[in-house]
Amino acid sequence: MVRVRRVVGTSMEPALYEGDIVFAWHKKPKKGDIVIANAQGREVIKRITLFSPTQLYIQGDNASHSTDSRHYGPITVSDVTGVVWHIHRSRKKK
């Protein structure tokens, strides 16, 4: 199943900007992937920075503006609902 989400916030700049649309599908994630995941009761879009068979650490590319695994710890592989495979830009990058 394909998931489509609009980026909210600046935590993933410069890879993703607020208003960009991401398309994701369910597949096995790997380190470096941008994923849609459930963390702390919310859906987030972050990059996998560390990967083990059972746990993932996710972080925003704009670390100073991101709440991520540095704050709430690792997530499980089952928390990942999609791996981003396409980005539709809402505006031109600066």
N, C-alpha and C positions, 0 to 999 in steps of 0.2 A: 504494500500500500504506500502510495506517495503522500507525504505530508508537505503542506505549504504553510509557511509562517512569515509574518512581517517582523523585521528586526525592530526592537524597541530599545532605545538607549545607546550608549557609546562604548560599552565594554568590549566590543569586538573590533573597534577601529584599529588599524586601517583596512582590515580584511572585509568587514561588513559595516555599513553605515545605517543609521536610523532610517527606517522606511524601505530599505532593501527587502526584497522577497527572496526567501530561500526555499528550495525544493529538496526534500530528503526522502530517502527510502530506508526500509529496515534491512540492514545487512550487518555483518560483523565489523565492529569499529576497530580502528588501529590508531597508534600514536600519530598525532599530527592532524587527524580528521577533525573537522568542525561537525559537531553533533547537536541534535535537539535531545534534551534529557530532562528528566524529572529530578529536581534537587530541592530538598527542604520544602516540599509541598508546592513548588512552582515549576513551570516549564522554562528552561533556559537554553540559550544557544551559546556554546563555548567550544574551545579547542581541547582535545585530549593531550595532556602534557606527559603523563606517566600512565603506563598500562601494565596490569598484571592479569592473570587468567580470571580473577574474580573482582578486582577493583580497578577503578579508573580515577585519575585526578584530572579535573577539568579546570581551565582557566581562561579568562578573557584576554585577548591580545593587548588590550589597553588596560594593563594590570592595575594602574592607579585608580581606575574607574570601574572596577569589576568586583563583584561579590561571587566567590567561587570556592573551589576545594581548599584554598588557603584559609578560608573562614569556616566552612562546614565539613571539611574532611572529604574522603573519597566517596564516590558513588559506586553502585554495582553495574555490571554490564547490562543487567535487565532494566536499569533505569534509563538507558539510551533508547529513544523511540525512533530515531532516524539519523542517518549519516548524510550530511549535505552534499549534493552532487551538482547543483546548479544555483547560481545567484543571479537574480534580475536586479540590476541597479536602479534605484529610484532617482538618482541624479548622477551627474558626472563627478568622478573623484577629483579632488583638488590636487 
